Amino acid sequence: MSQNGAKLVFAHPVACPEEFDLVIPQKGDSRRVRIVWRSEMEAGVAFLASNAGTVVSIETARRIRALEGERTSLARRVATLSEPA
């Protein structure tokens, strides 16, 4: 693995799409990648720039998603409580 990409080694032949999200559990990361070369048991991928320009950990992304759900739920509750009786 390098700053710009990684070499993937598979235990069995694998069909991979041209682009996919690569989860890196050891780093708590997920990166969008594009295949730049491949053989039957290996593939080289390049990290793609994220839309936001930054990479966040999987745990952070999960926490953001949970907080967004809580915010939506609270907004609904406030709207319900604000309705005239």
Protein Blocks (a to p, Z undefined) as FASTA:
>chain_A
ZZkbccdddfbdcdddfbdcdddfknopacddddfbdcfkbccddddddfkopacdfklm
mmmmmmmmmmmmmmmmmmmmmpcZZ
